[in-house]
Amino acid sequence: MRNGHVTATAPFPGEGAELFATVELARHPSVPVDRPIALLAMTITGVLLAILCFTKPKQNAAPVLVNEYRENKSAANAVR
């Protein structure tokens, strides 16, 4: 616990006890360490998602022409 102490206690819920307290806020609040890391991770994820959604994948192989495909298919059928 960080600079904390017990202010009040109460029994388990359902026993009709109410808990009241005055909470003092810190004068110089701090940002959790994971907040900038989470912002960086979300930015990287968003950029990667945009790149994958809006770019066309590269085609490494040459496109097959329809006539060549038909000729190869008919030649393969003739061999059978």
The 8 nearest C-alpha neighbors of each residue, nearest first, counted from 0:
[[1, 3, 2, 4, 5, 6, 25, 31],
 [0, 2, 3, 4, 5, 25, 29, 28],
 [3, 1, 0, 4, 5, 25, 23, 24],
 [4, 2, 1, 0, 5, 6, 23, 22],
 [3, 5, 6, 2, 0, 1, 7, 8],
 [6, 4, 7, 3, 8, 20, 2, 0],
 [5, 7, 4, 20, 8, 21, 3, 22],
 [8, 6, 5, 9, 20, 18, 19, 4],
 [9, 7, 10, 6, 18, 5, 19, 17],
 [8, 10, 18, 16, 11, 7, 17, 12],
 [11, 9, 12, 16, 14, 8, 13, 15],
 [10, 12, 13, 14, 9, 16, 15, 8],
 [13, 11, 14, 10, 15, 16, 9, 17],
 [12, 14, 15, 11, 16, 10, 17, 9],
 [13, 15, 12, 16, 11, 10, 17, 9],
 [16, 14, 13, 17, 12, 10, 11, 9],
 [15, 17, 14, 9, 10, 18, 12, 13],
 [18, 16, 15, 19, 9, 12, 10, 14],
 [17, 19, 9, 16, 20, 8, 7, 10],
 [20, 18, 17, 21, 7, 6, 8, 9],
 [21, 19, 22, 18, 6, 7, 23, 8],
 [20, 22, 23, 19, 6, 24, 7, 18],
 [21, 23, 20, 24, 6, 25, 19, 7],
 [24, 22, 21, 25, 26, 20, 3, 6],
 [23, 25, 22, 26, 28, 27, 21, 29],
 [24, 26, 27, 28, 23, 29, 22, 2],
 [25, 27, 28, 24, 23, 29, 22, 30],
 [26, 28, 25, 29, 24, 30, 23, 31],
 [29, 27, 25, 26, 30, 24, 31, 23],
 [30, 28, 31, 27, 25, 32, 26, 34],
 [29, 31, 32, 28, 34, 33, 35, 27],
 [32, 30, 33, 34, 29, 35, 28, 36],
 [33, 31, 34, 30, 35, 36, 29, 37],
 [32, 34, 36, 31, 35, 37, 30, 38],
 [33, 35, 37, 36, 32, 31, 38, 30],
 [36, 34, 38, 37, 33, 39, 32, 31],
 [35, 37, 33, 39, 34, 38, 40, 32],
 [36, 38, 40, 34, 39, 35, 33, 41],
 [39, 37, 35, 41, 36, 40, 42, 34],
 [38, 40, 36, 42, 37, 41, 35, 43],
 [39, 41, 37, 43, 42, 38, 44, 36],
 [42, 40, 44, 38, 39, 43, 45, 37],
 [43, 41, 45, 39, 44, 40, 38, 46],
 [42, 44, 40, 46, 45, 41, 47, 39],
 [43, 45, 41, 47, 42, 46, 48, 40],
 [46, 44, 48, 42, 47, 43, 41, 49],
 [45, 47, 49, 43, 48, 44, 50, 42],
 [46, 48, 50, 44, 49, 45, 43, 51],
 [49, 47, 45, 51, 46, 50, 52, 44],
 [48, 50, 46, 52, 47, 51, 53, 45],
 [51, 49, 47, 48, 53, 52, 54, 46],
 [50, 52, 48, 49, 53, 54, 47, 55],
 [53, 51, 49, 50, 54, 48, 55, 47],
 [54, 52, 50, 51, 49, 55, 48, 56],
 [55, 53, 50, 51, 52, 56, 49, 57],
 [54, 56, 57, 53, 51, 52, 58, 50],
 [57, 55, 54, 58, 51, 59, 53, 52],
 [58, 56, 59, 55, 54, 60, 61, 51],
 [57, 59, 60, 56, 61, 62, 55, 63],
 [58, 60, 57, 61, 62, 56, 63, 55],
 [61, 59, 58, 62, 63, 57, 56, 64],
 [60, 62, 63, 59, 58, 64, 57, 67],
 [63, 61, 60, 64, 58, 59, 65, 68],
 [64, 62, 65, 61, 68, 67, 66, 60],
 [63, 65, 67, 66, 68, 62, 69, 61],
 [64, 66, 68, 67, 69, 63, 70, 62],
 [65, 67, 69, 68, 64, 70, 63, 71],
 [68, 66, 70, 64, 69, 65, 71, 63],
 [67, 69, 65, 71, 66, 70, 72, 64],
 [68, 70, 72, 66, 67, 71, 73, 65],
 [71, 69, 67, 73, 72, 68, 74, 66],
 [72, 70, 74, 68, 69, 73, 67, 75],
 [71, 73, 69, 75, 70, 74, 68, 76],
 [72, 74, 76, 70, 75, 71, 69, 77],
 [75, 73, 77, 71, 76, 72, 70, 78],
 [76, 74, 72, 78, 73, 77, 71, 79],
 [75, 77, 73, 79, 74, 78, 72, 71],
 [78, 76, 74, 75, 79, 73, 72, 71],
 [79, 77, 75, 76, 74, 73, 72, 71],
 [78, 76, 77, 75, 74, 73, 72, 71]]
